[in-house]
């Protein structure tokens, strides 16, 4: 049986959300599609994990509203550390709620698998694409 968490040629996603049910749902979806998953439950933890593994993480899929450190604050810190990091933010709130952030990649909850995979594919295959 193949261990999806150690597949050498698969892309690795750092999945960041404080809601266990959403984390479980997204992890199952992403593993089934062949992605390696690293999990974090808040923005601070995501930053710590990313700084230890910058070359191993291809994309960060991160909720915006979380305790300890929000996705917005983590996004700002991560892009300060590495402006080329690929981050896809997610929230139940509309993107207009975060207008102060230019050029963010955003997906709205509830997340539909086909929309999620399309956006992830787009970002991993052309990281310079930004949300208008």
GIHUGI-V203568 format. One record per backbone hydrogen bond with DSSP energy under -1.0 kcal/mol. CO is the residue of the C=O (numbers start at 1). NH is the residue of the N-H. E is the energy in kcal/mol with one decimal. If there is no record, write none. Layout:
BEGIN
co:CO nh:NH e:E
co:CO nh:NH e:E
END
This chain:
BEGIN
co:3 nh:6 e:-1.6
co:11 nh:36 e:-2.8
co:12 nh:58 e:-2.4
co:12 nh:59 e:-1.4
co:13 nh:38 e:-2.3
co:14 nh:61 e:-2.4
co:15 nh:40 e:-2.2
co:16 nh:63 e:-2.7
co:19 nh:23 e:-2.6
co:20 nh:24 e:-2.8
co:21 nh:25 e:-2.2
co:22 nh:26 e:-2.9
co:23 nh:27 e:-2.7
co:24 nh:28 e:-2.3
co:25 nh:29 e:-2.1
co:26 nh:30 e:-2.8
co:27 nh:31 e:-2.7
co:28 nh:32 e:-2.2
co:29 nh:33 e:-1.2
co:30 nh:35 e:-2.5
co:31 nh:34 e:-1.7
co:36 nh:13 e:-2.9
co:38 nh:15 e:-3.1
co:40 nh:17 e:-1.8
co:42 nh:46 e:-2.0
co:43 nh:47 e:-2.3
co:44 nh:48 e:-2.1
co:45 nh:49 e:-2.5
co:46 nh:50 e:-2.8
co:47 nh:51 e:-2.7
co:48 nh:52 e:-1.2
co:49 nh:53 e:-1.2
co:53 nh:56 e:-1.4
co:53 nh:57 e:-1.2
co:59 nh:14 e:-2.7
co:60 nh:88 e:-3.4
co:61 nh:16 e:-3.0
co:62 nh:90 e:-2.4
co:64 nh:71 e:-2.7
co:67 nh:69 e:-2.7
co:69 nh:43 e:-2.2
co:70 nh:74 e:-2.3
co:71 nh:75 e:-2.6
co:72 nh:76 e:-2.3
co:73 nh:77 e:-2.2
co:74 nh:78 e:-3.2
co:75 nh:79 e:-2.6
co:76 nh:80 e:-1.4
co:77 nh:81 e:-1.9
co:78 nh:82 e:-2.5
co:82 nh:85 e:-1.7
co:86 nh:60 e:-2.5
co:88 nh:62 e:-2.3
co:89 nh:107 e:-2.2
co:90 nh:64 e:-1.6
co:91 nh:109 e:-2.8
co:94 nh:97 e:-1.5
co:95 nh:98 e:-2.3
co:96 nh:99 e:-1.3
co:98 nh:101 e:-1.9
co:105 nh:89 e:-2.9
co:107 nh:91 e:-1.4
co:112 nh:116 e:-2.5
co:113 nh:117 e:-3.0
co:114 nh:118 e:-1.7
co:115 nh:119 e:-2.3
co:116 nh:120 e:-2.7
co:117 nh:121 e:-2.6
co:118 nh:122 e:-2.2
co:119 nh:123 e:-2.5
co:120 nh:124 e:-2.8
co:121 nh:125 e:-1.7
co:122 nh:126 e:-1.0
co:126 nh:129 e:-2.3
END
